[in-house]
Amino acid sequence: MNILMKSHEGIEWNKTTLENFLESVEITRDLIIELAISDRDPKEYEEKYALGLLRSGRVVDTPAILFKLGEGNNTTKCPICGSFYMGMGALSRRDNKTDICSQCGMDEAIEDMKF
């Protein structure tokens, strides 16, 4: 799994390891619980949940570092947002044939619900 990271202030994404990602989300979860930070949900930093976000193309936002999935053998690039995701994404509602990431699929569904 190719994982990329950057600081909140940075502009460049750099390669990192799965171990570094897991350690960062564990530290983040522990800090949220210890400091009772109310604007963040510690569940988002549990290993399984955070990996799920990463695999679906979402950016995992820790207080200091952002993580996202990079290009690799098992990843697909979303034609709408340009993020990489693993596994099944969503079928675009616009043409019913283009595969897009889950987040863009959700965005399209919400747009269609608007009056």
C-alpha positions as CSV (number, residue, x, y, z in Angstrom):
1,M,0.0,0.0,0.0
2,N,1.5,3.3,-1.1
3,I,0.7,6.0,1.5
4,L,1.5,9.7,1.2
5,M,1.8,12.3,3.9
6,K,2.3,16.0,4.3
7,S,2.1,18.5,7.0
8,H,-0.9,20.9,7.2
9,E,1.3,23.8,6.1
10,G,3.1,21.8,3.4
11,I,2.4,21.6,-0.3
12,E,4.3,18.4,-1.1
13,W,3.1,14.9,-0.5
14,N,5.8,12.4,0.5
15,K,5.9,8.7,0.7
16,T,5.5,7.1,4.2
17,T,5.0,3.6,5.6
18,L,1.9,1.8,6.8
19,E,3.6,1.5,10.2
20,N,4.1,5.3,10.4
21,F,0.5,5.9,9.4
22,L,-0.8,3.4,12.1
23,E,1.4,4.9,14.7
24,S,0.2,8.5,13.9
25,V,-3.4,7.6,14.1
26,E,-2.9,5.7,17.4
27,I,-1.1,8.7,18.9
28,T,-3.9,11.0,17.6
29,R,-6.6,8.8,19.1
30,D,-4.8,8.6,22.5
31,L,-4.4,12.4,22.6
32,I,-8.0,13.1,21.7
33,I,-9.1,10.7,24.5
34,E,-6.6,12.1,27.0
35,L,-7.2,15.7,26.4
36,A,-11.0,15.3,25.8
37,I,-10.9,17.2,22.5
38,S,-14.5,17.6,21.6
39,D,-14.2,18.6,17.9
40,R,-12.6,15.3,16.9
41,D,-14.0,11.8,17.1
42,P,-11.4,9.3,18.4
43,K,-13.2,6.5,16.5
44,E,-11.9,8.0,13.2
45,Y,-8.3,7.2,14.5
46,E,-8.9,3.5,15.3
47,E,-6.7,1.4,13.1
48,K,-9.5,-0.4,11.2
49,Y,-11.6,2.7,10.7
50,A,-8.7,4.9,9.6
51,L,-7.5,2.3,7.1
52,G,-11.0,2.1,5.7
53,L,-11.1,5.9,5.2
54,L,-7.7,5.7,3.5
55,R,-8.7,2.8,1.2
56,S,-11.9,4.6,0.1
57,G,-9.9,7.6,-1.0
58,R,-10.5,9.9,2.0
59,V,-7.7,12.0,3.5
60,V,-7.0,11.1,7.1
61,D,-6.5,14.3,9.0
62,T,-4.4,14.1,12.2
63,P,-3.5,17.3,14.1
64,A,-0.1,17.6,12.5
65,I,-0.1,15.4,9.3
66,L,-2.5,14.6,6.5
67,F,-2.4,11.1,5.0
68,K,-3.8,9.8,1.7
69,L,-3.4,6.8,-0.5
70,G,-1.0,7.1,-3.4
71,E,-0.8,5.4,-6.8
72,G,-0.1,1.7,-6.7
73,N,-0.9,-1.7,-8.1
74,N,-4.2,-2.0,-6.2
75,T,-5.4,1.6,-6.5
76,T,-7.7,3.4,-8.9
77,K,-7.7,7.1,-9.6
78,C,-11.0,9.0,-9.3
79,P,-11.5,11.0,-12.5
80,I,-13.4,13.7,-10.6
81,C,-11.2,14.5,-7.5
82,G,-8.0,12.8,-8.5
83,S,-7.7,10.8,-5.3
84,F,-6.7,7.2,-5.3
85,Y,-8.8,4.5,-3.7
86,M,-8.8,0.7,-3.3
87,G,-11.6,-1.7,-4.1
88,M,-15.0,-0.8,-5.3
89,G,-15.8,2.9,-5.5
90,A,-19.1,4.1,-6.9
91,L,-20.8,4.3,-10.3
92,S,-21.2,7.9,-11.4
93,R,-24.8,9.0,-11.6
94,R,-23.9,11.4,-14.5
95,D,-23.3,8.7,-17.1
96,N,-23.9,5.4,-15.3
97,K,-20.6,3.9,-16.5
98,T,-17.7,5.8,-14.9
99,D,-16.2,4.4,-11.7
100,I,-15.5,7.2,-9.2
101,C,-14.4,7.2,-5.5
102,S,-17.0,6.7,-2.8
103,Q,-16.8,10.3,-1.6
104,C,-17.5,11.6,-5.1
105,G,-20.4,9.1,-5.4
106,M,-21.8,10.4,-2.1
107,D,-21.4,14.0,-3.3
108,E,-23.3,13.2,-6.5
109,A,-26.1,11.6,-4.6
110,I,-26.4,14.6,-2.2
111,E,-26.4,17.0,-5.2
112,D,-29.2,15.0,-6.8
113,M,-31.3,15.2,-3.6
114,K,-31.3,19.0,-3.7
115,F,-34.4,20.6,-5.2
